[in-house]
Amino acid sequence: MTEVSADTVNGRSAARPALIRALNEQLLLEHIRQTGPCSRADLARVSGLSKPTVSLALANLERAGLVRLAGQRTGVPGRSALLYEVRPEAGLVLGLDIGMRYLRGAVADLAGGVRARTSRAVAAVDAGAPGGGVPGPRERVAELVRLADDICAEAGISRSSVIKTVVGSPGVYDRQHDLITLSGGIPGWDQPEALTALRSAFGPSLTIENDTDASALAERAHGAGKETENFVFVHVGTGIGMGLVVGGRLFRGAHGVAGEIAYMPLGARRAAASATSAGAGGTAVDPTEVQRRGTLEVAAAADGIVRAARNAGMTGDITARSVFEAAEHGDTRAVEVVAAEARLVARAICCVITVIDPSMVVLGGGVGQAPGFADAVRGELTLMAPVVPEVRVSALGTEVVVDGCLAAATALAWDQLVAALP
């Protein structure tokens, strides 16, 4: 890249020196963030800027508290070079995950170091409360605030010192109506009080991120997605969703609903079979649940697997995990339930393949990461898809949403800090 010019081009006004300086500083800072400690010569070489320009930019970034000296490069011929790195204390960010059953969170510095991390199960409110013991939006946010305060205390900071908070949540932020919509299984999360309570608790530093999109961001930053510019992250667990990364960037669509595969009209036959067998001891599907959560999620998420297993004649304390374990041990009913699940998920992925043609599919969530499930999905894709991308299992575990929120919060915090440079 060549040094930014202040010349007039095609009659347009020249860039002001302050703007040129700011662009150069942003360029160098981004390179240091991405690659780690760099010398002035390194930065001049990769940026195309002159060494005096690099020196001036680094001096300004150092005065602003964004970079610091990291030592000297040794063991190479010639004069030892001073190395610059991101200053971790430039700011702290908070990532939080609101799940149906668990709340998780972590605090990190702007160099990517996690200072504290914790999780806990969602506590039930009084049995007489609205929702029959299920926490409402304000109770859930209050639990999230307590979790955030505990994490910050463990890190030795106050929550007020956090410069950016990103909350991973089911659903999509609807700007027109100022609501979280398509929020799936969290009761009341699509009501105004949910967003009101979050804003009241976390203030102007708050950003809401879809939880599956956050997982895709984590995969891009830390997982298999580092290796490719175009991939999809498919979460199958208590819910189902997809995050799409196209050209190295998260793709949200015009209304933010890109990846909301829960609402694909797939799995209706499985749900209908549940309703038909309900009279013989099976479990019927509530039509309002289908409308609220989406046809595919009701059929293919963990509770859909449990429902299908019961309708197939399995008895006892059934969970999605126990169905997969029974299939591993050769239970023919469980084998068919798991095979049907793989076909259903493969059909959803096939639809996406024909639209964006990703080079990789990453499976996450309790069901998506179940042993053998990725192979089963891959096998189904070979029978229906025009091309079969690489299918991998996420290695990021249960903290994937939190890690994605931290990645998003870090990027937003840097944008904020760079914009404030003198």
Summary of the structure (lengths in Angstrom):
residues: 422
radius of gyration: 24.7
end to end distance: 24.0
largest distance: 83.1
contacts: 1419
relative contact order: 0.11
helix: 49%
strand: 19%
